[in-house]
Amino acid sequence: MLGILVITGPIYLLIALGFIGGRLGLFSRPDMRALGKFVVNFAVPALLFKTLSQRPVSEIFDPGYMFAYATASIAILLSAFGIARYAGGKDVSFSALFGMGMTVSNSGFVGYPIVLQWLGPPAAIALAMCMTIENLVMLPISLALAESGGVHGDTWRRALAKSLGRMLGNPMIVAILLGFAVALSGVSVPDWISRAVGLLAAASTALALFVIGGSLVGLEIRGRLGDVAIVASGKLLLHPLAVLAILLVIPPIDARLRAAAVAYAAAPMLSIYPILAQKYGQEGFCAAALLVATVASFVTISAILWTMSAVLHWVP
């Protein structure tokens, strides 16, 4: 366990530094938004393009990985939606956000730095597959469900089409598609471009963690604590367990990729979760769930990584 804490400890120390910087007023909330935009629009896309463009397609697309991660995520999303809507009597939009919080991971900001230290190069390949599923499958489905219960009365089909259209313009998705295209073509990226992309990619890890910490400043835990606890525990425990369960019953894939899939699923929900909820008037609830999940994830991720290393022996 000490070896795992050596990996996760520095990650959460950087998150804590971001929180302290925001708390002391060294960085305002607009400052953190600006840094976050840099990470999302430049640093992480550069990392994804760099990783994918330099490897054969056979190494960067694993059907078993994508099937397990997508199937588990969709199953948890729809189950959580159904429980909140029909057992809990919540409205459609809240039920959709309830499921989204349990299934859309903060893969780029929290998951990748941890998995990179733990597994090395396979972390970036797994990140690209997770982000493809999250941005082209999970977010569109979640937002389509939420929109179908909104005041505009969009059907879920129309909402899904709109959501997919927006996601295809996401810089991270564009970087993934470009990386695949370069890998398929076999064309070498000019050295001067490769170096510039590498410099941007190198900025992603520490800056992303710092932004996560800063974004937690000012969030409060109040109201509907039961629902907050359910969403946070569903994200940190149920989601990775579902991915693990499917990986254990499908034909085996590379052990490091199996470990990466579970680790990414164990990350807290994406940092823009409260922002996505603003349209539906649920930003307070989602901010509270994000805060609880991010803080608790230090313990849960450490325990999950230790289990896969010491019990399942997926990582030497």
C-alpha positions in Angstrom: 0.0 0.0 0.0 2.9 2.4 0.7 4.0 2.1 -2.9 0.5 3.1 -4.1 0.4 6.1 -1.7 3.7 7.2 -3.2 1.9 7.4 -6.5 -1.4 8.9 -5.4 0.0 11.2 -2.7 1.8 13.7 -5.0 -1.3 13.9 -7.2 -3.5 15.0 -4.3 -0.8 17.3 -3.0 -1.0 19.2 -6.2 -4.8 19.3 -5.9 -4.3 20.6 -2.4 -1.9 23.3 -3.6 -4.4 24.5 -6.2 -7.1 24.7 -3.4 -4.7 26.6 -1.2 -3.8 29.0 -4.0 -7.5 29.7 -4.6 -8.3 29.9 -0.9 -5.5 32.5 -0.3 -6.7 34.6 -3.2 -3.5 34.0 -5.2 -5.7 32.7 -8.1 -9.3 33.9 -8.6 -12.1 31.7 -10.0 -11.7 33.4 -13.4 -8.0 32.7 -13.2 -8.8 29.0 -12.7 -11.3 29.0 -15.6 -8.6 30.4 -17.8 -6.0 27.8 -16.8 -8.7 25.1 -17.2 -9.4 26.4 -20.8 -5.7 26.1 -21.6 -5.6 22.5 -20.3 -8.8 21.4 -22.1 -8.2 23.2 -25.4 -4.5 22.9 -25.8 -2.5 20.8 -23.3 -4.7 17.6 -23.2 -5.4 17.6 -26.9 -1.7 17.9 -27.6 -1.1 14.9 -25.2 -3.7 12.8 -27.0 -2.4 13.7 -30.5 1.2 13.1 -29.5 0.4 9.7 -28.1 -1.9 8.4 -30.9 0.0 9.8 -33.9 3.2 8.0 -32.8 1.8 4.4 -32.5 0.3 1.8 -34.8 -3.5 1.7 -34.9 -3.4 -1.8 -33.6 -1.9 -0.5 -30.3 -4.3 2.4 -29.8 -7.7 0.7 -30.4 -8.7 -2.2 -28.2 -12.3 -3.4 -28.8 -12.4 -5.3 -25.6 -11.4 -2.3 -23.6 -13.9 0.0 -25.2 -16.7 -2.6 -25.0 -16.1 -3.1 -21.3 -15.8 0.6 -20.4 -18.8 1.6 -22.5 -21.1 -1.2 -21.5 -20.4 -0.8 -17.8 -20.8 3.0 -18.0 -24.1 2.8 -20.0 -25.5 0.2 -17.6 -24.7 2.3 -14.5 -26.1 5.5 -16.2 -29.4 3.9 -17.1 -29.8 2.1 -13.8 -29.1 5.2 -11.8 -31.5 7.2 -14.0 -34.2 4.6 -13.5 -33.7 4.5 -9.8 -33.8 8.2 -9.3 -36.7 8.7 -11.7 -39.0 5.8 -10.8 -38.0 4.8 -7.3 -37.0 8.2 -6.0 -39.6 10.2 -7.9 -37.1 12.8 -9.2 -37.7 14.7 -12.4 -36.1 13.7 -15.7 -33.3 16.2 -15.7 -32.2 15.6 -12.2 -32.3 11.8 -12.8 -30.1 12.2 -15.9 -27.6 14.3 -13.9 -27.7 11.7 -11.1 -26.6 9.0 -13.6 -24.1 11.3 -15.3 -22.3 11.9 -12.0 -21.8 8.2 -11.5 -20.4 7.5 -14.9 -18.5 10.3 -16.6 -15.0 10.4 -15.1 -12.4 13.1 -14.8 -10.1 11.1 -17.0 -7.8 13.9 -18.2 -7.4 15.9 -15.0 -7.3 13.2 -12.3 -7.3 9.8 -13.9 -4.4 10.3 -16.3 -1.8 11.7 -13.8 -2.5 8.7 -11.5 -2.5 6.0 -14.2 0.6 7.5 -15.9 2.6 7.2 -12.7 1.2 3.7 -12.0 1.4 2.1 -15.5 3.5 4.4 -17.6 2.9 4.7 -21.4 -0.3 2.6 -21.6 -2.0 5.4 -19.6 -2.2 7.7 -22.6 -3.6 5.0 -24.9 -6.3 4.1 -22.3 -7.0 7.8 -21.8 -7.7 8.3 -25.5 -10.2 5.4 -25.5 -11.9 6.6 -22.3 -12.3 10.1 -23.7 -13.7 8.8 -26.9 -16.4 6.9 -25.0 -17.0 9.7 -22.5 -17.3 12.4 -25.1 -19.1 10.6 -27.9 -21.2 8.2 -25.9 -21.7 9.0 -22.3 -22.0 12.8 -22.4 -24.4 12.9 -25.4 -26.7 10.2 -23.8 -26.7 12.0 -20.4 -27.4 15.4 -21.9 -30.0 14.0 -24.2 -31.8 12.5 -21.3 -31.5 15.7 -19.3 -32.7 17.8 -22.2 -35.7 15.6 -22.9 -37.1 16.6 -19.5 -36.4 20.3 -19.9 -38.8 23.2 -20.6 -38.0 23.2 -24.3 -39.5 19.8 -24.7 -36.9 18.4 -27.0 -37.2 14.8 -27.8 -34.3 12.7 -26.7 -33.4 12.0 -30.3 -33.1 15.7 -31.2 -31.2 16.4 -28.0 -28.8 13.5 -28.7 -28.2 14.9 -32.2 -27.4 18.4 -30.8 -25.2 17.0 -28.1 -23.2 14.8 -30.6 -22.8 17.8 -32.9 -21.3 19.9 -30.0 -19.0 17.0 -28.9 -17.5 16.6 -32.4 -16.2 20.2 -32.1 -14.5 19.4 -28.8 -10.7 20.0 -29.2 -10.0 16.7 -27.4 -12.1 14.7 -29.9 -10.5 16.6 -32.8 -7.1 15.7 -31.4 -8.1 12.0 -31.1 -9.4 11.9 -34.7 -6.3 13.6 -36.0 -4.1 11.3 -34.1 -5.9 8.3 -35.5 -5.7 9.8 -39.0 -1.9 10.2 -38.7 -1.4 6.7 -37.3 -3.5 5.2 -40.2 -1.6 7.2 -42.9 1.8 6.3 -41.6 3.0 9.9 -42.3 5.6 11.3 -39.9 4.8 14.5 -38.1 7.6 17.1 -38.8 10.0 17.4 -36.0 9.3 21.1 -35.3 5.6 20.4 -34.9 6.3 17.3 -32.8 8.4 19.3 -30.4 5.8 22.0 -30.0 3.1 19.4 -29.4 5.4 17.7 -26.8 5.9 21.0 -24.9 2.1 21.5 -24.7 1.5 17.9 -23.7 4.1 18.2 -20.9 2.1 21.1 -19.4 -1.1 19.0 -19.0 -0.5 17.0 -15.8 0.5 19.4 -13.1 -1.6 22.3 -14.4 -4.7 20.1 -14.6 -4.4 19.0 -11.0 -3.8 22.5 -9.8 -7.0 23.6 -11.6 -9.0 20.8 -10.0 -7.9 22.0 -6.5 -8.7 25.7 -7.3 -12.1 24.8 -8.7 -13.1 23.2 -5.3 -12.8 26.6 -3.5 -16.1 27.9 -2.5 -18.1 24.7 -3.0 -20.4 23.9 -0.2 -22.0 20.6 1.0 -25.5 21.3 2.0 -28.9 19.9 1.2 -29.7 16.5 -0.1 -26.7 14.9 1.5 -28.2 11.5 1.0 -28.3 12.0 -2.8 -24.8 13.5 -2.8 -23.4 10.5 -0.9 -25.1 8.1 -3.4 -23.7 9.8 -6.4 -20.2 10.1 -5.0 -20.1 6.4 -3.9 -21.6 5.3 -7.1 -18.9 7.1 -9.1 -16.0 6.0 -6.9 -17.0 2.4 -6.2 -19.9 1.2 -8.3 -18.6 2.4 -11.7 -15.1 0.8 -11.3 -16.7 -2.4 -10.0 -19.0 -2.6 -13.0 -16.0 -2.1 -15.4 -14.1 -4.8 -13.5 -17.0 -7.2 -13.6 -17.3 -7.0 -17.4 -13.5 -7.3 -17.9 -13.6 -10.5 -15.9 -16.2 -12.1 -18.2 -15.0 -11.0 -21.6 -12.0 -12.5 -23.4 -8.8 -11.3 -21.6 -7.1 -8.1 -22.9 -3.7 -6.7 -21.9 -3.4 -6.7 -18.1 -2.2 -3.1 -18.0 -5.1 -1.9 -20.1 -7.5 -3.8 -17.8 -6.0 -2.1 -14.8 -6.2 1.3 -16.6 -9.9 0.9 -17.4 -10.8 0.2 -13.8 -8.6 3.1 -12.5 -10.1 5.6 -14.9 -13.6 4.5 -13.9 -12.5 5.1 -10.2 -11.7 8.8 -10.8 -14.2 11.3 -9.6 -16.7 12.9 -12.0 -15.6 15.5 -14.5 -14.8 19.0 -13.2 -17.5 20.7 -15.4 -20.2 18.6 -13.8 -21.7 21.6 -11.9 -21.4 23.8 -15.0 -23.4 21.3 -17.1 -26.1 21.2 -14.4 -26.6 25.0 -14.3 -29.2 24.9 -17.1 -31.3 22.6 -15.0 -30.9 24.4 -11.7 -28.9 21.7 -10.1 -25.5 23.2 -9.9 -25.5 23.3 -6.1 -26.2 19.6 -5.8 -23.6 18.7 -8.5 -21.0 20.9 -7.0 -21.5 19.2 -3.6 -21.2 15.8 -5.2 -18.0 16.8 -7.0 -16.4 18.1 -3.8 -17.3 14.9 -1.8 -16.1 12.6 -4.6 -12.9 14.4 -5.2 -11.9 14.5 -1.6 -12.9 10.9 -1.0 -11.2 9.6 -4.1 -7.8 9.8 -2.5 -8.8 6.9 -0.3 -10.9 4.9 -2.8 -8.5 5.2 -5.7 -5.5 4.2 -3.5 -7.5 1.2 -2.3 -8.5 0.1 -5.8 -5.0 0.4 -7.2 -3.6 -1.6 -4.3 -6.3 -4.3 -4.9 -5.4 -4.6 -8.6 -1.7 -4.8 -7.8 -1.7 -7.0 -4.7 -4.8 -9.1 -5.0 -5.5 -9.4 -8.8 -1.8 -9.1 -9.7 -2.7 -7.2 -12.9 0.3 -5.0 -12.4 3.7 -6.4 -11.6 
